[in-house]
Amino acid sequence: MIQSFLLIGQSNMAGRGIPDSVPPIINESIKMLRNGRWQIMAEPIHNDRPMAGVGLASSFAASWYADHIGEEIGLIPCADGGTSLNDWQVGSALFDHAIFQAKLAQRSSQLTGILWHQGENDSSAELAAKYGEKFDSIVNELRKQLGAPEVPLIIGAIGDFLPYGLFGAHFNDYHLVNSALQKYAASHNNCNFVSAKGLTANEDQIHFNASSLRKFGLRYYQAFLNAADVTEALPDEDGLLGKIYGRELSPNEKKFILDVNFASGKISLSEFQNQLKLIDK
């Protein structure tokens, strides 16, 4: 059975990494939920905004697969950019949508983890002081409705670059959100915190860039794998990503890329036919 992971939070979970700035991750054993059905993952996994791009979940899934060869992992995209904890409160549209999508996924998968990244919209002293209490209410009801009281929850830090960007003055208290997230993980079972130390941003200094999101995904997986906080960069993150990018593609995966390139107008019919023959040799 597919092992599925619910992706929730705001834009840095949805992914704003520029797609062509990192190699793609193509793996027929990594699925994403679309219209209640599983299909091969392709980025952007989320479609919350026109600028959706690379997120952290793809490298998380690729790391998971490397330890579970022959098994399948499914990603349930429910993050939405620019959203606050209040937008995710129990009974809100976002909360109900995540429950609905996760329950659809549970028809054909086992919910194995929940990945959360949010906090930029709560980066004030007043809001950060209430973060743990609000978040706990969301998590408890989410677990209850999904019948997942012990499923691991992985939560990540917001970026240290936030005060220096496009809307830097809004993020002067960002460190209070990170403290609240870390404190929550330390005081709750089946929850671990992931550091964003050393990760960098797009030019807006709001969103992690694609290469950093790839590294963030590795860290999220290590937290999940070891049921332990990740407080530093992992040893040789570039090397780990190199192994993911260097994985030999199967014929089905090569055909998947070919189909996408042809359907999106990147190659002509004759190019499609010629490349298909090479794969089928």
C-alpha positions as CSV (number, residue, x, y, z in Angstrom):
1,M,0.0,0.0,0.0
2,I,1.1,3.6,-0.7
3,Q,2.5,5.4,2.3
4,S,1.1,8.9,2.2
5,F,2.1,12.2,3.7
6,L,-0.1,15.2,4.2
7,L,1.5,18.6,3.2
8,I,0.0,21.6,4.9
9,G,1.0,25.1,5.8
10,Q,1.7,28.2,3.6
11,S,3.8,29.1,0.6
12,N,7.1,27.6,1.7
13,M,5.4,24.2,2.0
14,A,3.5,24.8,-1.3
15,G,6.9,25.6,-2.8
16,R,8.1,28.8,-4.6
17,G,11.5,27.4,-5.8
18,I,12.2,28.3,-9.4
19,P,11.7,25.0,-11.3
20,D,14.6,25.2,-13.8
21,S,17.2,26.1,-11.2
22,V,17.5,22.5,-9.9
23,P,17.4,19.1,-11.6
24,P,13.9,17.5,-11.6
25,I,13.1,14.6,-9.4
26,I,11.2,11.9,-11.5
27,N,10.3,8.6,-9.8
28,E,7.4,6.5,-10.8
29,S,7.2,5.3,-7.1
30,I,6.6,8.8,-5.9
31,K,3.0,9.8,-6.4
32,M,0.9,12.9,-5.8
33,L,-2.8,13.2,-5.3
34,R,-4.9,14.7,-8.1
35,N,-8.7,14.6,-8.1
36,G,-8.6,11.8,-5.5
37,R,-6.3,9.6,-7.6
38,W,-2.6,9.0,-7.6
39,Q,-0.3,10.0,-10.4
40,I,3.4,10.3,-10.9
41,M,4.8,13.3,-9.0
42,A,5.9,16.3,-11.1
43,E,6.6,19.7,-9.7
44,P,4.8,21.9,-8.9
45,I,3.1,19.5,-6.6
46,H,0.9,22.2,-5.4
47,N,-1.2,24.5,-7.6
48,D,-2.2,27.1,-5.0
49,R,-0.9,30.0,-7.0
50,P,0.4,30.6,-10.5
51,M,4.0,31.0,-9.1
52,A,3.9,27.6,-7.4
53,G,7.2,25.8,-8.0
54,V,9.7,23.5,-6.3
55,G,8.9,22.5,-2.8
56,L,10.5,20.5,0.0
57,A,8.3,17.5,-0.4
58,S,9.9,16.1,-3.5
59,S,13.4,15.6,-2.0
60,F,11.7,14.3,1.2
61,A,9.9,11.7,-0.9
62,A,13.1,10.8,-2.8
63,S,14.9,10.3,0.5
64,W,12.1,8.1,1.8
65,Y,12.2,6.0,-1.4
66,A,15.9,5.5,-1.1
67,D,15.2,3.6,2.1
68,H,12.1,1.8,0.8
69,I,13.1,0.6,-2.7
70,G,10.1,-1.1,-4.3
71,E,7.5,0.7,-2.2
72,E,5.4,3.7,-3.1
73,I,5.0,7.0,-1.4
74,G,2.2,9.5,-2.0
75,L,2.1,13.2,-1.4
76,I,-1.2,15.0,-0.5
77,P,-0.8,18.7,-1.4
78,C,-2.9,21.0,0.7
79,A,-0.7,24.0,1.6
80,D,-1.8,27.5,0.6
81,G,0.4,30.5,0.3
82,G,-0.1,33.6,2.5
83,T,-2.2,31.8,5.1
84,S,-2.1,32.4,8.8
85,L,-2.9,30.0,11.7
86,N,-6.3,31.6,11.9
87,D,-6.9,30.6,8.3
88,W,-6.1,27.0,9.3
89,Q,-8.3,26.9,12.4
90,V,-10.7,24.0,12.9
91,G,-13.8,24.4,10.7
92,S,-12.1,26.7,8.2
93,A,-12.1,26.0,4.5
94,L,-8.4,25.1,4.5
95,F,-8.8,22.7,7.4
96,D,-11.8,21.0,5.9
97,H,-10.1,20.8,2.5
98,A,-7.1,19.1,4.1
99,I,-9.3,16.6,5.9
100,F,-11.2,15.9,2.7
101,Q,-8.1,15.3,0.6
102,A,-6.4,13.2,3.3
103,K,-9.5,11.0,3.6
104,L,-9.6,10.5,-0.1
105,A,-6.0,9.5,0.1
106,Q,-6.7,7.1,2.9
107,R,-9.0,5.1,0.6
108,S,-5.9,3.8,-1.2
109,S,-3.0,4.6,1.2
110,Q,-1.8,4.6,4.7
111,L,-1.4,8.0,6.2
112,T,2.2,7.8,7.5
113,G,3.2,11.4,8.3
114,I,2.2,15.1,8.3
115,L,4.6,17.8,7.1
116,W,3.9,21.4,8.2
117,H,5.6,24.6,7.4
118,Q,3.9,27.9,8.3
119,G,4.6,30.9,10.4
120,E,5.6,33.9,8.2
121,N,2.1,35.2,8.6
122,D,2.2,35.0,12.3
123,S,5.5,36.8,12.8
124,S,4.6,39.3,15.4
125,A,5.1,39.1,19.2
126,E,1.4,39.1,19.8
127,L,0.6,36.3,17.3
128,A,3.7,34.2,18.2
129,A,2.7,34.2,21.8
130,K,-0.5,32.3,20.9
131,Y,1.1,30.1,18.3
132,G,1.5,26.9,20.4
133,E,-2.1,27.0,21.7
134,K,-3.7,27.7,18.3
135,F,-1.5,25.1,16.6
136,D,-2.3,22.4,19.2
137,S,-6.0,22.9,18.6
138,I,-5.5,22.4,14.8
139,V,-3.2,19.3,15.3
140,N,-5.4,17.6,17.8
141,E,-8.6,17.9,15.7
142,L,-6.7,16.9,12.5
143,R,-5.4,13.7,14.2
144,K,-8.9,13.0,15.6
145,Q,-10.7,13.3,12.3
146,L,-8.1,11.3,10.4
147,G,-7.8,8.6,13.0
148,A,-4.1,9.3,13.2
149,P,-3.3,10.0,16.9
150,E,0.3,8.9,16.6
151,V,1.3,9.7,13.1
152,P,4.5,11.7,13.0
153,L,4.3,15.4,12.6
154,I,7.3,17.2,11.2
155,I,7.5,21.0,11.5
156,G,10.1,23.3,10.1
157,A,11.6,26.7,11.0
158,I,10.9,29.8,9.0
159,G,13.8,31.5,7.3
160,D,16.5,33.6,9.0
161,F,16.5,35.8,5.9
162,L,13.0,37.2,6.5
163,P,13.9,40.5,8.1
164,Y,16.1,41.5,5.2
165,G,13.7,41.2,2.3
166,L,10.9,42.8,0.4
167,F,8.7,43.1,3.5
168,G,11.4,42.8,6.1
169,A,9.8,45.1,8.7
170,H,6.9,42.7,9.0
171,F,9.2,39.9,10.1
172,N,11.2,41.5,12.9
173,D,9.8,39.0,15.4
174,Y,10.2,35.9,13.2
175,H,12.5,34.3,15.8
176,L,9.5,34.1,18.2
177,V,7.7,31.9,15.8
178,N,10.7,29.6,15.5
179,S,10.9,29.4,19.3
180,A,7.2,28.6,19.5
181,L,7.6,25.8,16.9
182,Q,10.6,24.4,18.6
183,K,8.9,24.5,22.0
184,Y,5.8,22.8,20.6
185,A,7.9,19.9,19.1
186,A,9.8,19.5,22.4
187,S,6.6,19.3,24.5
188,H,4.5,16.9,22.2
189,N,5.0,13.3,21.3
190,N,5.3,12.3,17.7
191,C,6.4,15.7,16.7
192,N,9.9,17.0,15.6
193,F,11.4,20.3,14.6
194,V,13.7,21.0,11.6
195,S,16.1,23.8,11.5
196,A,16.4,26.1,8.4
197,K,20.0,27.0,9.4
198,G,22.1,28.1,6.4
199,L,19.2,27.9,3.9
200,T,18.8,30.8,1.5
201,A,16.0,32.6,-0.3
202,N,14.7,33.8,-3.6
203,E,15.3,37.5,-4.3
204,D,12.2,38.4,-2.3
205,Q,13.8,37.1,0.9
206,I,10.5,35.5,1.8
207,H,10.6,32.2,0.0
208,F,13.3,29.5,0.2
209,N,14.9,29.1,-3.1
210,A,14.8,25.7,-4.9
211,S,18.2,24.4,-3.9
212,S,17.5,25.2,-0.2
213,L,14.0,23.6,-0.4
214,R,15.7,20.4,-1.7
215,K,18.0,20.5,1.4
216,F,15.1,21.3,3.6
217,G,13.3,18.1,2.4
218,L,16.3,16.0,3.3
219,R,16.2,17.5,6.8
220,Y,12.5,16.8,7.1
221,Y,13.1,13.2,6.2
222,Q,15.9,12.8,8.7
223,A,13.6,14.1,11.4
224,F,10.9,11.7,10.3
225,L,13.3,8.7,10.0
226,N,15.0,9.2,13.4
227,A,12.0,10.7,15.3
228,A,14.4,13.4,16.4
229,D,14.9,17.2,15.9
230,V,17.3,18.3,13.2
231,T,19.0,21.4,14.5
232,E,21.9,21.7,12.0
233,A,22.5,21.1,8.4
234,L,23.0,17.5,7.5
235,P,26.5,16.3,6.6
236,D,27.1,16.5,2.8
237,E,23.6,17.6,1.7
238,D,24.9,18.3,-1.8
239,G,26.2,14.7,-2.0
240,L,22.9,13.3,-0.9
241,L,21.1,15.4,-3.5
242,G,23.6,14.2,-6.1
243,K,22.6,10.6,-5.5
244,I,19.0,11.5,-5.9
245,Y,19.6,13.4,-9.1
246,G,22.0,10.7,-10.4
247,R,19.5,7.8,-10.0
248,E,19.1,5.9,-13.3
249,L,15.6,6.4,-14.7
250,S,13.4,3.5,-15.7
251,P,11.9,3.2,-19.2
252,N,8.5,4.2,-17.7
253,E,10.0,7.3,-16.2
254,K,11.8,8.3,-19.4
255,K,8.4,7.9,-21.2
256,F,6.7,10.0,-18.6
257,I,9.2,12.9,-19.3
258,L,8.8,12.4,-23.0
259,D,5.0,12.5,-22.7
260,V,5.2,15.7,-20.7
261,N,7.6,17.4,-23.1
262,F,5.5,16.5,-26.1
263,A,2.2,17.5,-24.6
264,S,3.5,20.8,-23.4
265,G,5.0,21.7,-26.8
266,K,8.6,21.4,-25.8
267,I,9.3,18.8,-28.6
268,S,7.8,18.0,-31.9
269,L,5.9,14.9,-33.0
270,S,8.9,13.6,-34.9
271,E,11.2,14.2,-31.9
272,F,8.7,12.4,-29.7
273,Q,8.6,9.4,-32.0
274,N,12.3,9.2,-32.5
275,Q,13.0,9.4,-28.7
276,L,10.3,6.9,-28.0
277,K,12.0,4.4,-30.3
278,L,15.3,4.8,-28.5
279,I,13.6,4.1,-25.1
280,D,11.9,1.0,-26.5
281,K,15.1,-0.5,-27.9
